Amino acid sequence: QPRGKLPEEVGQYHLKLFYILTFSCPISVLGEFLHPCEDDIVCKCTTDENKVPYFNAPVYLENKEQIGKVDEIFGQLRDFYFSVKLSENMKASSFKKLQKVSQVYDT
């Protein structure tokens, strides 16, 4: 096998994962973008039940594009915020105030 090429099985795995995330997994709004903080973004949790996201949980836009992972959770028990460590291809300055961020739930 030539160096630098992925085995065909790995490519098929990523294609299957993309298909599952794009077409079959429901999304749930996790919160709203408030402001950038260095290379991260700060969001306010807006879930109905104030469900706390777990650390390193993937965070997505409404179109299911992954933007990063939950980094820190802070604030009061019923009124809390979380920061998102952005993926390398994302810029904190590209988000709009109150833009929705979501979680994808595996079915």
PDB file as gemmi writes it, atoms N, CA and C in Angstrom:
CRYST1    1.000    1.000    1.000  90.00  90.00  90.00 P 1                      
ATOM      1  N   GLN A   1       0.850  -1.188   0.000  1.00  0.00           N  
ATOM      2  CA  GLN A   1       0.000   0.000   0.000  1.00  0.00           C  
ATOM      3  C   GLN A   1       0.888   1.242   0.000  1.00  0.00           C  
ATOM      4  N   PRO A   2       0.619   2.193  -0.894  1.00  0.00           N  
ATOM      5  CA  PRO A   2       1.435   3.408  -0.967  1.00  0.00           C  
ATOM      6  C   PRO A   2       1.324   4.233   0.314  1.00  0.00           C  
ATOM      7  N   ARG A   3       2.435   4.825   0.697  1.00  0.00           N  
ATOM      8  CA  ARG A   3       2.467   5.644   1.905  1.00  0.00           C  
ATOM      9  C   ARG A   3       1.614   6.902   1.706  1.00  0.00           C  
ATOM     10  N   GLY A   4       0.885   7.290   2.770  1.00  0.00           N  
ATOM     11  CA  GLY A   4       0.084   8.506   2.707  1.00  0.00           C  
ATOM     12  C   GLY A   4      -1.344   8.290   2.233  1.00  0.00           C  
ATOM     13  N   LYS A   5      -1.694   7.071   1.877  1.00  0.00           N  
ATOM     14  CA  LYS A   5      -3.065   6.797   1.453  1.00  0.00           C  
ATOM     15  C   LYS A   5      -3.782   6.042   2.559  1.00  0.00           C  
ATOM     16  N   LEU A   6      -5.057   6.360   2.730  1.00  0.00           N  
ATOM     17  CA  LEU A   6      -5.859   5.670   3.737  1.00  0.00           C  
ATOM     18  C   LEU A   6      -6.369   4.350   3.179  1.00  0.00           C  
ATOM     19  N   PRO A   7      -6.468   3.340   4.030  1.00  0.00           N  
ATOM     20  CA  PRO A   7      -7.089   2.105   3.566  1.00  0.00           C  
ATOM     21  C   PRO A   7      -8.539   2.381   3.153  1.00  0.00           C  
ATOM     22  N   GLU A   8      -9.037   1.619   2.230  1.00  0.00           N  
ATOM     23  CA  GLU A   8     -10.390   1.831   1.718  1.00  0.00           C  
ATOM     24  C   GLU A   8     -11.430   1.731   2.829  1.00  0.00           C  
ATOM     25  N   GLU A   9     -11.205   0.848   3.820  1.00  0.00           N  
ATOM     26  CA  GLU A   9     -12.171   0.671   4.904  1.00  0.00           C  
ATOM     27  C   GLU A   9     -12.334   1.956   5.717  1.00  0.00           C  
ATOM     28  N   VAL A  10     -11.240   2.680   5.941  1.00  0.00           N  
ATOM     29  CA  VAL A  10     -11.300   3.924   6.708  1.00  0.00           C  
ATOM     30  C   VAL A  10     -12.134   4.951   5.955  1.00  0.00           C  
ATOM     31  N   GLY A  11     -11.926   5.056   4.661  1.00  0.00           N  
ATOM     32  CA  GLY A  11     -12.718   5.977   3.849  1.00  0.00           C  
ATOM     33  C   GLY A  11     -14.195   5.632   3.878  1.00  0.00           C  
ATOM     34  N   GLN A  12     -14.505   4.345   3.818  1.00  0.00           N  
ATOM     35  CA  GLN A  12     -15.897   3.911   3.873  1.00  0.00           C  
ATOM     36  C   GLN A  12     -16.501   4.208   5.239  1.00  0.00           C  
ATOM     37  N   TYR A  13     -15.708   4.054   6.308  1.00  0.00           N  
ATOM     38  CA  TYR A  13     -16.186   4.360   7.659  1.00  0.00           C  
ATOM     39  C   TYR A  13     -16.567   5.830   7.761  1.00  0.00           C  
ATOM     40  N   HIS A  14     -15.703   6.730   7.260  1.00  0.00           N  
ATOM     41  CA  HIS A  14     -15.988   8.163   7.329  1.00  0.00           C  
ATOM     42  C   HIS A  14     -17.206   8.526   6.481  1.00  0.00           C  
ATOM     43  N   LEU A  15     -17.366   7.888   5.342  1.00  0.00           N  
ATOM     44  CA  LEU A  15     -18.525   8.137   4.496  1.00  0.00           C  
ATOM     45  C   LEU A  15     -19.807   7.699   5.204  1.00  0.00           C  
ATOM     46  N   LYS A  16     -19.758   6.547   5.867  1.00  0.00           N  
ATOM     47  CA  LYS A  16     -20.927   6.053   6.602  1.00  0.00           C  
ATOM     48  C   LYS A  16     -21.249   6.990   7.765  1.00  0.00           C  
ATOM     49  N   LEU A  17     -20.236   7.435   8.492  1.00  0.00           N  
ATOM     50  CA  LEU A  17     -20.440   8.357   9.607  1.00  0.00           C  
ATOM     51  C   LEU A  17     -21.051   9.666   9.110  1.00  0.00           C  
ATOM     52  N   PHE A  18     -20.552  10.191   7.998  1.00  0.00           N  
ATOM     53  CA  PHE A  18     -21.110  11.411   7.409  1.00  0.00           C  
ATOM     54  C   PHE A  18     -22.582  11.204   7.057  1.00  0.00           C  
ATOM     55  N   TYR A  19     -22.906  10.069   6.458  1.00  0.00           N  
ATOM     56  CA  TYR A  19     -24.290   9.776   6.079  1.00  0.00           C  
ATOM     57  C   TYR A  19     -25.188   9.721   7.307  1.00  0.00           C  
ATOM     58  N   ILE A  20     -24.737   9.050   8.359  1.00  0.00           N  
ATOM     59  CA  ILE A  20     -25.537   8.934   9.582  1.00  0.00           C  
ATOM     60  C   ILE A  20     -25.795  10.306  10.180  1.00  0.00           C  
ATOM     61  N   LEU A  21     -24.752  11.122  10.305  1.00  0.00           N  
ATOM     62  CA  LEU A  21     -24.917  12.449  10.896  1.00  0.00           C  
ATOM     63  C   LEU A  21     -25.772  13.361  10.029  1.00  0.00           C  
ATOM     64  N   THR A  22     -25.651  13.250   8.731  1.00  0.00           N  
ATOM     65  CA  THR A  22     -26.348  14.161   7.833  1.00  0.00           C  
ATOM     66  C   THR A  22     -27.819  13.815   7.676  1.00  0.00           C  
ATOM     67  N   PHE A  23     -28.144  12.546   7.624  1.00  0.00           N  
ATOM     68  CA  PHE A  23     -29.502  12.187   7.252  1.00  0.00           C  
ATOM     69  C   PHE A  23     -30.344  11.555   8.350  1.00  0.00           C  
ATOM     70  N   SER A  24     -29.754  10.962   9.367  1.00  0.00           N  
ATOM     71  CA  SER A  24     -30.591  10.192  10.275  1.00  0.00           C  
ATOM     72  C   SER A  24     -30.586  10.645  11.728  1.00  0.00           C  
ATOM     73  N   CYS A  25     -29.667  11.473  12.144  1.00  0.00           N  
ATOM     74  CA  CYS A  25     -29.598  11.849  13.550  1.00  0.00           C  
ATOM     75  C   CYS A  25     -30.344  13.153  13.808  1.00  0.00           C  
ATOM     76  N   PRO A  26     -31.206  13.153  14.818  1.00  0.00           N  
ATOM     77  CA  PRO A  26     -31.898  14.405  15.148  1.00  0.00           C  
ATOM     78  C   PRO A  26     -30.940  15.387  15.811  1.00  0.00           C  
ATOM     79  N   ILE A  27     -31.206  16.671  15.619  1.00  0.00           N  
ATOM     80  CA  ILE A  27     -30.399  17.678  16.297  1.00  0.00           C  
ATOM     81  C   ILE A  27     -31.256  18.370  17.343  1.00  0.00           C  
ATOM     82  N   SER A  28     -30.615  18.850  18.365  1.00  0.00           N  
ATOM     83  CA  SER A  28     -31.291  19.560  19.437  1.00  0.00           C  
ATOM     84  C   SER A  28     -30.497  20.821  19.724  1.00  0.00           C  
ATOM     85  N   VAL A  29     -31.187  21.960  19.760  1.00  0.00           N  
ATOM     86  CA  VAL A  29     -30.508  23.227  20.028  1.00  0.00           C  
ATOM     87  C   VAL A  29     -29.946  23.185  21.439  1.00  0.00           C  
ATOM     88  N   LEU A  30     -28.682  23.483  21.549  1.00  0.00           N  
ATOM     89  CA  LEU A  30     -27.982  23.458  22.828  1.00  0.00           C  
ATOM     90  C   LEU A  30     -27.908  24.847  23.442  1.00  0.00           C  
ATOM     91  N   GLY A  31     -27.735  25.862  22.601  1.00  0.00           N  
ATOM     92  CA  GLY A  31     -27.611  27.211  23.132  1.00  0.00           C  
ATOM     93  C   GLY A  31     -27.460  28.243  22.040  1.00  0.00           C  
ATOM     94  N   GLU A  32     -27.087  29.460  22.475  1.00  0.00           N  
ATOM     95  CA  GLU A  32     -26.921  30.582  21.560  1.00  0.00           C  
ATOM     96  C   GLU A  32     -25.551  31.204  21.747  1.00  0.00           C  
ATOM     97  N   PHE A  33     -24.936  31.590  20.655  1.00  0.00           N  
ATOM     98  CA  PHE A  33     -23.646  32.269  20.686  1.00  0.00           C  
ATOM     99  C   PHE A  33     -23.815  33.645  21.322  1.00  0.00           C  
ATOM    100  N   LEU A  34     -22.928  33.978  22.271  1.00  0.00           N  
ATOM    101  CA  LEU A  34     -22.957  35.301  22.904  1.00  0.00           C  
ATOM    102  C   LEU A  34     -21.807  36.173  22.432  1.00  0.00           C  
ATOM    103  N   HIS A  35     -20.569  35.671  22.573  1.00  0.00           N  
ATOM    104  CA  HIS A  35     -19.418  36.470  22.139  1.00  0.00           C  
ATOM    105  C   HIS A  35     -18.180  35.595  22.008  1.00  0.00           C  
ATOM    106  N   PRO A  36     -17.203  36.069  21.226  1.00  0.00           N  
ATOM    107  CA  PRO A  36     -15.936  35.338  21.127  1.00  0.00           C  
ATOM    108  C   PRO A  36     -15.083  35.597  22.358  1.00  0.00           C  
ATOM    109  N   CYS A  37     -14.225  34.668  22.677  1.00  0.00           N  
ATOM    110  CA  CYS A  37     -13.270  34.813  23.778  1.00  0.00           C  
ATOM    111  C   CYS A  37     -11.971  34.161  23.316  1.00  0.00           C  
ATOM    112  N   GLU A  38     -11.018  34.993  22.904  1.00  0.00           N  
ATOM    113  CA  GLU A  38      -9.783  34.527  22.283  1.00  0.00           C  
ATOM    114  C   GLU A  38     -10.144  33.677  21.068  1.00  0.00           C  
ATOM    115  N   ASP A  39      -9.750  32.408  21.032  1.00  0.00           N  
ATOM    116  CA  ASP A  39     -10.063  31.554  19.883  1.00  0.00           C  
ATOM    117  C   ASP A  39     -11.302  30.693  20.111  1.00  0.00           C  
ATOM    118  N   ASP A  40     -11.975  30.866  21.243  1.00  0.00           N  
ATOM    119  CA  ASP A  40     -13.168  30.094  21.581  1.00  0.00           C  
ATOM    120  C   ASP A  40     -14.407  30.968  21.435  1.00  0.00           C  
ATOM    121  N   ILE A  41     -15.579  30.344  21.613  1.00  0.00           N  
ATOM    122  CA  ILE A  41     -16.813  31.119  21.680  1.00  0.00           C  
ATOM    123  C   ILE A  41     -17.521  30.795  22.990  1.00  0.00           C  
ATOM    124  N   VAL A  42     -18.283  31.754  23.499  1.00  0.00           N  
ATOM    125  CA  VAL A  42     -19.069  31.575  24.719  1.00  0.00           C  
ATOM    126  C   VAL A  42     -20.533  31.533  24.317  1.00  0.00           C  
ATOM    127  N   CYS A  43     -21.250  30.529  24.830  1.00  0.00           N  
ATOM    128  CA  CYS A  43     -22.662  30.343  24.503  1.00  0.00           C  
ATOM    129  C   CYS A  43     -23.478  30.220  25.782  1.00  0.00           C  
ATOM    130  N   LYS A  44     -24.733  30.628  25.706  1.00  0.00           N  
ATOM    131  CA  LYS A  44     -25.668  30.468  26.818  1.00  0.00           C  
ATOM    132  C   LYS A  44     -26.524  29.250  26.530  1.00  0.00           C  
ATOM    133  N   CYS A  45     -26.692  28.387  27.531  1.00  0.00           N  
ATOM    134  CA  CYS A  45     -27.525  27.202  27.364  1.00  0.00           C  
ATOM    135  C   CYS A  45     -28.989  27.631  27.290  1.00  0.00           C  
ATOM    136  N   THR A  46     -29.708  27.128  26.288  1.00  0.00           N  
ATOM    137  CA  THR A  46     -31.123  27.473  26.123  1.00  0.00           C  
ATOM    138  C   THR A  46     -32.000  26.233  26.012  1.00  0.00           C  
ATOM    139  N   THR A  47     -31.517  25.080  26.453  1.00  0.00           N  
ATOM    140  CA  THR A  47     -32.341  23.876  26.387  1.00  0.00           C  
ATOM    141  C   THR A  47     -33.494  24.014  27.367  1.00  0.00           C  
ATOM    142  N   ASP A  48     -34.620  23.384  27.045  1.00  0.00           N  
ATOM    143  CA  ASP A  48     -35.806  23.484  27.897  1.00  0.00           C  
ATOM    144  C   ASP A  48     -35.543  22.979  29.308  1.00  0.00           C  
ATOM    145  N   GLU A  49     -34.833  21.895  29.420  1.00  0.00           N  
ATOM    146  CA  GLU A  49     -34.584  21.282  30.721  1.00  0.00           C  
ATOM    147  C   GLU A  49     -33.259  21.720  31.320  1.00  0.00           C  
ATOM    148  N   ASN A  50     -32.583  22.684  30.687  1.00  0.00           N  
ATOM    149  CA  ASN A  50     -31.241  23.100  31.104  1.00  0.00           C  
ATOM    150  C   ASN A  50     -30.313  21.902  31.235  1.00  0.00           C  
ATOM    151  N   LYS A  51     -30.382  21.001  30.253  1.00  0.00           N  
ATOM    152  CA  LYS A  51     -29.495  19.835  30.257  1.00  0.00           C  
ATOM    153  C   LYS A  51     -28.061  20.300  30.086  1.00  0.00           C  
ATOM    154  N   VAL A  52     -27.200  19.815  30.937  1.00  0.00           N  
ATOM    155  CA  VAL A  52     -25.790  20.199  30.901  1.00  0.00           C  
ATOM    156  C   VAL A  52     -25.079  19.332  29.864  1.00  0.00           C  
ATOM    157  N   PRO A  53     -24.412  19.946  28.891  1.00  0.00           N  
ATOM    158  CA  PRO A  53     -23.661  19.145  27.918  1.00  0.00           C  
ATOM    159  C   PRO A  53     -22.428  18.540  28.587  1.00  0.00           C  
ATOM    160  N   TYR A  54     -21.998  17.405  28.113  1.00  0.00           N  
ATOM    161  CA  TYR A  54     -20.799  16.808  28.689  1.00  0.00           C  
ATOM    162  C   TYR A  54     -19.561  17.437  28.056  1.00  0.00           C  
ATOM    163  N   PHE A  55     -18.454  17.369  28.781  1.00  0.00           N  
ATOM    164  CA  PHE A  55     -17.202  17.933  28.285  1.00  0.00           C  
ATOM    165  C   PHE A  55     -16.769  17.204  27.020  1.00  0.00           C  
ATOM    166  N   ASN A  56     -16.205  17.940  26.096  1.00  0.00           N  
ATOM    167  CA  ASN A  56     -15.750  17.435  24.799  1.00  0.00           C  
ATOM    168  C   ASN A  56     -16.886  16.949  23.906  1.00  0.00           C  
ATOM    169  N   ALA A  57     -18.126  17.312  24.237  1.00  0.00           N  
ATOM    170  CA  ALA A  57     -19.255  16.959  23.372  1.00  0.00           C  
ATOM    171  C   ALA A  57     -19.136  17.750  22.072  1.00  0.00           C  
ATOM    172  N   PRO A  58     -19.306  17.102  20.930  1.00  0.00           N  
ATOM    173  CA  PRO A  58     -19.260  17.836  19.666  1.00  0.00           C  
ATOM    174  C   PRO A  58     -20.399  18.852  19.591  1.00  0.00           C  
ATOM    175  N   VAL A  59     -20.113  20.013  19.032  1.00  0.00           N  
ATOM    176  CA  VAL A  59     -21.108  21.079  18.872  1.00  0.00           C  
ATOM    177  C   VAL A  59     -21.234  21.372  17.379  1.00  0.00           C  
ATOM    178  N   TYR A  60     -22.468  21.555  16.929  1.00  0.00           N  
ATOM    179  CA  TYR A  60     -22.757  21.705  15.510  1.00  0.00           C  
ATOM    180  C   TYR A  60     -23.572  22.966  15.249  1.00  0.00           C  
ATOM    181  N   LEU A  61     -23.521  23.428  14.006  1.00  0.00           N  
ATOM    182  CA  LEU A  61     -24.459  24.442  13.542  1.00  0.00           C  
ATOM    183  C   LEU A  61     -25.760  23.730  13.180  1.00  0.00           C  
ATOM    184  N   GLU A  62     -26.785  24.485  12.840  1.00  0.00           N  
ATOM    185  CA  GLU A  62     -28.073  23.871  12.504  1.00  0.00           C  
ATOM    186  C   GLU A  62     -28.001  23.010  11.246  1.00  0.00           C  
ATOM    187  N   ASN A  63     -27.003  23.235  10.393  1.00  0.00           N  
ATOM    188  CA  ASN A  63     -26.836  22.409   9.192  1.00  0.00           C  
ATOM    189  C   ASN A  63     -25.989  21.160   9.467  1.00  0.00           C  
ATOM    190  N   LYS A  64     -25.725  20.878  10.729  1.00  0.00           N  
ATOM    191  CA  LYS A  64     -24.966  19.710  11.201  1.00  0.00           C  
ATOM    192  C   LYS A  64     -23.485  19.764  10.858  1.00  0.00           C  
ATOM    193  N   GLU A  65     -22.964  20.952  10.614  1.00  0.00           N  
ATOM    194  CA  GLU A  65     -21.527  21.123  10.415  1.00  0.00           C  
ATOM    195  C   GLU A  65     -20.881  21.266  11.789  1.00  0.00           C  
ATOM    196  N   GLN A  66     -19.922  20.392  12.104  1.00  0.00           N  
ATOM    197  CA  GLN A  66     -19.281  20.458  13.417  1.00  0.00           C  
ATOM    198  C   GLN A  66     -18.398  21.696  13.502  1.00  0.00           C  
ATOM    199  N   ILE A  67     -18.574  22.454  14.601  1.00  0.00           N  
ATOM    200  CA  ILE A  67     -17.781  23.670  14.779  1.00  0.00           C  
ATOM    201  C   ILE A  67     -16.728  23.518  15.860  1.00  0.00           C  
ATOM    202  N   GLY A  68     -16.873  22.530  16.731  1.00  0.00           N  
ATOM    203  CA  GLY A  68     -15.909  22.345  17.805  1.00  0.00           C  
ATOM    204  C   GLY A  68     -16.455  21.434  18.882  1.00  0.00           C  
ATOM    205  N   LYS A  69     -15.886  21.583  20.098  1.00  0.00           N  
ATOM    206  CA  LYS A  69     -16.282  20.740  21.231  1.00  0.00           C  
ATOM    207  C   LYS A  69     -16.452  21.590  22.481  1.00  0.00           C  
ATOM    208  N   VAL A  70     -17.350  21.141  23.370  1.00  0.00           N  
ATOM    209  CA  VAL A  70     -17.565  21.836  24.640  1.00  0.00           C  
ATOM    210  C   VAL A  70     -16.270  21.795  25.434  1.00  0.00           C  
ATOM    211  N   ASP A  71     -15.824  22.963  25.892  1.00  0.00           N  
ATOM    212  CA  ASP A  71     -14.558  23.061  26.619  1.00  0.00           C  
ATOM    213  C   ASP A  71     -14.788  23.281  28.108  1.00  0.00           C  
ATOM    214  N   GLU A  72     -15.562  24.307  28.462  1.00  0.00           N  
ATOM    215  CA  GLU A  72     -15.828  24.618  29.868  1.00  0.00           C  
ATOM    216  C   GLU A  72     -17.311  24.888  30.051  1.00  0.00           C  
ATOM    217  N   ILE A  73     -17.799  24.628  31.261  1.00  0.00           N  
ATOM    218  CA  ILE A  73     -19.182  24.918  31.634  1.00  0.00           C  
ATOM    219  C   ILE A  73     -19.117  25.755  32.898  1.00  0.00           C  
ATOM    220  N   PHE A  74     -19.831  26.876  32.925  1.00  0.00           N  
ATOM    221  CA  PHE A  74     -19.741  27.771  34.085  1.00  0.00           C  
ATOM    222  C   PHE A  74     -21.051  28.526  34.276  1.00  0.00           C  
ATOM    223  N   GLY A  75     -21.238  29.079  35.474  1.00  0.00           N  
ATOM    224  CA  GLY A  75     -22.449  29.828  35.803  1.00  0.00           C  
ATOM    225  C   GLY A  75     -23.230  29.126  36.892  1.00  0.00           C  
ATOM    226  N   GLN A  76     -24.473  29.563  37.080  1.00  0.00           N  
ATOM    227  CA  GLN A  76     -25.333  28.990  38.110  1.00  0.00           C  
ATOM    228  C   GLN A  76     -25.984  27.715  37.606  1.00  0.00           C  
ATOM    229  N   LEU A  77     -26.564  26.969  38.525  1.00  0.00           N  
ATOM    230  CA  LEU A  77     -27.136  25.667  38.194  1.00  0.00           C  
ATOM    231  C   LEU A  77     -28.243  25.765  37.148  1.00  0.00           C  
ATOM    232  N   ARG A  78     -29.114  26.758  37.251  1.00  0.00           N  
ATOM    233  CA  ARG A  78     -30.245  26.891  36.328  1.00  0.00           C  
ATOM    234  C   ARG A  78     -30.019  27.943  35.235  1.00  0.00           C  
ATOM    235  N   ASP A  79     -28.876  28.589  35.254  1.00  0.00           N  
ATOM    236  CA  ASP A  79     -28.577  29.648  34.285  1.00  0.00           C  
ATOM    237  C   ASP A  79     -27.083  29.586  33.997  1.00  0.00           C  
ATOM    238  N   PHE A  80     -26.710  28.727  33.055  1.00  0.00           N  
ATOM    239  CA  PHE A  80     -25.279  28.511  32.854  1.00  0.00           C  
ATOM    240  C   PHE A  80     -24.866  28.733  31.409  1.00  0.00           C  
ATOM    241  N   TYR A  81     -23.570  28.797  31.224  1.00  0.00           N  
ATOM    242  CA  TYR A  81     -22.936  29.079  29.943  1.00  0.00           C  
ATOM    243  C   TYR A  81     -21.908  27.991  29.671  1.00  0.00           C  
ATOM    244  N   PHE A  82     -21.476  27.910  28.436  1.00  0.00           N  
ATOM    245  CA  PHE A  82     -20.410  26.971  28.098  1.00  0.00           C  
ATOM    246  C   PHE A  82     -19.544  27.587  27.011  1.00  0.00           C  
ATOM    247  N   SER A  83     -18.287  27.191  27.014  1.00  0.00           N  
ATOM    248  CA  SER A  83     -17.384  27.648  25.959  1.00  0.00           C  
ATOM    249  C   SER A  83     -17.156  26.493  24.993  1.00  0.00           C  
ATOM    250  N   VAL A  84     -16.912  26.850  23.752  1.00  0.00           N  
ATOM    251  CA  VAL A  84     -16.668  25.864  22.704  1.00  0.00           C  
ATOM    252  C   VAL A  84     -15.275  26.098  22.145  1.00  0.00           C  
ATOM    253  N   LYS A  85     -14.437  25.067  22.224  1.00  0.00           N  
ATOM    254  CA  LYS A  85     -13.115  25.097  21.588  1.00  0.00           C  
ATOM    255  C   LYS A  85     -13.344  24.803  20.110  1.00  0.00           C  
ATOM    256  N   LEU A  86     -13.105  25.796  19.273  1.00  0.00           N  
ATOM    257  CA  LEU A  86     -13.435  25.682  17.855  1.00  0.00           C  
ATOM    258  C   LEU A  86     -12.470  24.773  17.098  1.00  0.00           C  
ATOM    259  N   SER A  87     -12.994  24.140  16.062  1.00  0.00           N  
ATOM    260  CA  SER A  87     -12.163  23.348  15.157  1.00  0.00           C  
ATOM    261  C   SER A  87     -11.205  24.285  14.431  1.00  0.00           C  
ATOM    262  N   GLU A  88     -10.159  23.732  13.854  1.00  0.00           N  
ATOM    263  CA  GLU A  88      -9.122  24.540  13.205  1.00  0.00           C  
ATOM    264  C   GLU A  88      -9.650  25.386  12.050  1.00  0.00           C  
ATOM    265  N   ASN A  89     -10.690  24.919  11.375  1.00  0.00           N  
ATOM    266  CA  ASN A  89     -11.197  25.657  10.213  1.00  0.00           C  
ATOM    267  C   ASN A  89     -12.246  26.706  10.576  1.00  0.00           C  
ATOM    268  N   MET A  90     -12.520  26.898  11.866  1.00  0.00           N  
ATOM    269  CA  MET A  90     -13.536  27.855  12.318  1.00  0.00           C  
ATOM    270  C   MET A  90     -12.884  29.082  12.947  1.00  0.00           C  
ATOM    271  N   LYS A  91     -13.507  30.233  12.752  1.00  0.00           N  
ATOM    272  CA  LYS A  91     -13.047  31.492  13.348  1.00  0.00           C  
ATOM    273  C   LYS A  91     -14.132  32.016  14.279  1.00  0.00           C  
ATOM    274  N   ALA A  92     -13.744  32.443  15.476  1.00  0.00           N  
ATOM    275  CA  ALA A  92     -14.706  32.960  16.449  1.00  0.00           C  
ATOM    276  C   ALA A  92     -15.413  34.202  15.929  1.00  0.00           C  
ATOM    277  N   SER A  93     -14.743  34.972  15.107  1.00  0.00           N  
ATOM    278  CA  SER A  93     -15.324  36.218  14.592  1.00  0.00           C  
ATOM    279  C   SER A  93     -16.395  35.983  13.524  1.00  0.00           C  
ATOM    280  N   SER A  94     -16.549  34.748  13.055  1.00  0.00           N  
ATOM    281  CA  SER A  94     -17.512  34.475  11.983  1.00  0.00           C  
ATOM    282  C   SER A  94     -18.923  34.195  12.495  1.00  0.00           C  
ATOM    283  N   PHE A  95     -19.111  34.127  13.814  1.00  0.00           N  
ATOM    284  CA  PHE A  95     -20.424  33.832  14.373  1.00  0.00           C  
ATOM    285  C   PHE A  95     -21.213  35.112  14.608  1.00  0.00           C  
ATOM    286  N   LYS A  96     -22.542  34.995  14.493  1.00  0.00           N  
ATOM    287  CA  LYS A  96     -23.430  36.131  14.723  1.00  0.00           C  
ATOM    288  C   LYS A  96     -24.059  36.006  16.104  1.00  0.00           C  
ATOM    289  N   LYS A  97     -24.308  37.133  16.742  1.00  0.00           N  
ATOM    290  CA  LYS A  97     -24.923  37.141  18.071  1.00  0.00           C  
ATOM    291  C   LYS A  97     -26.234  36.359  18.028  1.00  0.00           C  
ATOM    292  N   LEU A  98     -26.440  35.519  19.038  1.00  0.00           N  
ATOM    293  CA  LEU A  98     -27.623  34.670  19.220  1.00  0.00           C  
ATOM    294  C   LEU A  98     -27.766  33.574  18.163  1.00  0.00           C  
ATOM    295  N   GLN A  99     -26.701  33.309  17.393  1.00  0.00           N  
ATOM    296  CA  GLN A  99     -26.723  32.192  16.446  1.00  0.00           C  
ATOM    297  C   GLN A  99     -26.833  30.892  17.232  1.00  0.00           C  
ATOM    298  N   LYS A 100     -27.688  29.987  16.773  1.00  0.00           N  
ATOM    299  CA  LYS A 100     -27.945  28.728  17.475  1.00  0.00           C  
ATOM    300  C   LYS A 100     -26.800  27.738  17.263  1.00  0.00           C  
ATOM    301  N   VAL A 101     -26.466  27.025  18.332  1.00  0.00           N  
ATOM    302  CA  VAL A 101     -25.535  25.902  18.248  1.00  0.00           C  
ATOM    303  C   VAL A 101     -26.269  24.677  18.772  1.00  0.00           C  
ATOM    304  N   SER A 102     -25.923  23.505  18.248  1.00  0.00           N  
ATOM    305  CA  SER A 102     -26.709  22.306  18.505  1.00  0.00           C  
ATOM    306  C   SER A 102     -25.844  21.111  18.858  1.00  0.00           C  
ATOM    307  N   GLN A 103     -26.540  20.074  19.330  1.00  0.00           N  
ATOM    308  CA  GLN A 103     -25.945  18.762  19.536  1.00  0.00           C  
ATOM    309  C   GLN A 103     -26.646  17.802  18.601  1.00  0.00           C  
ATOM    310  N   VAL A 104     -25.956  16.796  18.147  1.00  0.00           N  
ATOM    311  CA  VAL A 104     -26.567  15.737  17.347  1.00  0.00           C  
ATOM    312  C   VAL A 104     -26.685  14.521  18.241  1.00  0.00           C  
ATOM    313  N   TYR A 105     -27.885  13.948  18.283  1.00  0.00           N  
ATOM    314  CA  TYR A 105     -28.111  12.770  19.104  1.00  0.00           C  
ATOM    315  C   TYR A 105     -28.154  11.542  18.228  1.00  0.00           C  
ATOM    316  N   ASP A 106     -27.369  10.539  18.599  1.00  0.00           N  
ATOM    317  CA  ASP A 106     -27.353   9.281  17.859  1.00  0.00           C  
ATOM    318  C   ASP A 106     -28.621   8.513  18.194  1.00  0.00           C  
ATOM    319  N   THR A 107     -29.276   7.957  17.180  1.00  0.00           N  
ATOM    320  CA  THR A 107     -30.521   7.223  17.407  1.00  0.00           C  
ATOM    321  C   THR A 107     -30.257   5.760  17.610  1.00  0.00           C  
TER     322      THR A 107                                                      
END                                                                             
